[in-house]
Amino acid sequence: MRTARSLTAFSLPFLLVLTACGTSASDQPTAEQSAAAEGFPVTVTDARGEVTLETAPRRIVSLSPSLTEILFEVGAGDQVVAVDEYSNHPPEAPTTDLSGFTPNVEAIADYEPDLVVLSDDGSDITEQLEKLAIPVLLLPAAQTVDDTYAQMELLGEATGNAEEGAAAAEELRGRLDALVAGIGEDAAGLSYYHEIDAQLYSVTSDTFIGQVYGLFGLVNIADEAEDAAGGYPQLSAEFIVDQDPDLIFVSYPGGAQDVLGRPAFDSLTAVREGNVIEVDPDTSSRWGPRIVDFAEDVAEAVEAARAE
């Protein structure tokens, strides 16, 4: 089991300066922080094993847009001091130029975090941070919706917001269940094609995106591709035309117009019946709480297709 300490590595002279300066009123814990500290130490399990947090984190750095959204959703937003360059939601997230793809340990340490959360261990960043006695939680991209619920509960517990994390997960579960129940059998037999970019890259049902579509019982044409390519196959125009999907979803700006402008696609059922839907690239690719927004787009598309 790894025990994560809440002290960063400082030089002795710097610590002496801090001691001489004393503690300012702003450094005193608030009532909310004191309440959050109750119940610690806390042990949670990330991708590498058990992690023990001795105290409630007060300076969190997030290097994953999805995890940033989850942190704010579970009530830990006030504890977040920095997020990566792509964490653009919620608007109050303290976006920086930190990279989650090529993380820099010195740049991260400059924020004096007592917890870093990330979804990718590029350049063995977790080991580098732990050498500086900075606690780390490695939470990879969710593979299923249940993984999202679990990460919400885990981050709630790890940040001293266990009740809020559990409540947020339960609310998200309820909203998704209601959407699926509202569609009922309307999606039965409908096929779809999800396009990530203009090069015709798609997703199979094994991906997180495909799992969301699967909640409604939609049939994914990409599952029939000869090369699944790890869940993200590049399809050909001929293959898509042959499969003739009832619904087409595109998740990049201008994607709908791109699809409609392809001569080879004018015979597709989705194109002829006006069922080409451009979805938000963030909500359709992140495994945080806004997956319900993506699910709402899918539900509306199904309802529109069945109303015709």
C-alpha positions, 0 to 999 in steps of 0.5 A, a space after each residue: 500500500 502506498 501512503 501519500 503524504 501531504 507535504 511537498 519537498 522543500 529545502 531547509 532554508 525555505 522551510 525556515 523562512 516559512 517558520 519565521 514568517 508565521 502563519 497568516 489568517 488566510 492559511 487557517 482552515 475554514 469551517 468547511 475545510 475543517 469539516 472536510 478533514 474529518 474522517 481522514 486518513 482515507 485509503 482509496 484504490 487507484 490504477 496502481 493500488 491502494 493510496 492513503 491520504 493522511 489529510 484532506 487535500 487543500 491544493 489539488 492539481 488536475 491533469 485530466 479534463 474529465 477528472 476536473 469536471 468530476 472534482 467540481 461535480 463532487 464539491 471539491 472545486 474550491 480545493 482545485 488550484 490548477 488544471 491542465 490546458 484542456 480543462 475548459 469546464 466548468 468555466 471557473 476551473 483554474 486553467 493553466 498551460 500544464 499538459 496532461 499529455 507531456 506533464 512537467 513535474 517541476 511545473 506541477 510542483 510550482 503549484 505546491 499541490 497536496 494531491 495530483 489527479 491524472 488519467 495517464 502516466 506519461 513519462 512516469 509522472 506519478 513516480 516523479 511526483 511521489 519522489 517529491 512526496 506529492 500524493 497522486 491518484 491515477 484514474 485512467 479513462 473510464 471504459 463503462 458508465 459504471 466506471 464514471 460512477 466509481 470515479 465520482 465516488 472515489 474522488 468524493 471520498 479522497 477529497 473529503 466530499 464522500 457524501 457529495 460524491 455518492 450523491 452526484 453519482 446517484 443523480 447521474 445514474 438516475 438521470 441516465 436511467 430516466 433517459 433510457 427508460 423514456 426511449 424504451 423500445 424506440 431505438 430498437 433496430 436503429 443503426 448509427 455511425 459515429 464519426 470522430 473526424 473527417 478521415 472517417 475514424 469511428 468508435 466501436 461498442 467497446 469504447 466509452 462512447 459506444 457504451 453510451 449509445 449501447 444504453 439505448 440499444 442502438 446498433 453500431 455499424 463500426 462493430 462490423 469493421 474488419 479491423 477494430 483498431 483498438 475500438 477506433 477503426 478508420 472506415 471507408 466511404 464504401 463501407 458506410 454506404 453499404 451499412 446505410 446507418 439510420 443515424 449519423 453522429 459527428 463530434 467535430 466542428 463542421 462535421 455535419 456539413 462535411 457529411 452532407 457535402 459528400 456525394 457518396 453519402 447522398 443516398 444514405 438513410 440518415 442523410 435523406 431523412 435529416 438524421 445527421 447530428 453534430 454533437 459536442 466534442 467534449 461531452 461526447 468524449 469525456 467520461 465525466 458528469 456531462 455524459 448525460 448531456 451527450 445521452 440527451 442528444 442521442 435520445 433526442 435523435 432517436 425520438 426525431 428518427 422515430 417521429 418521421 
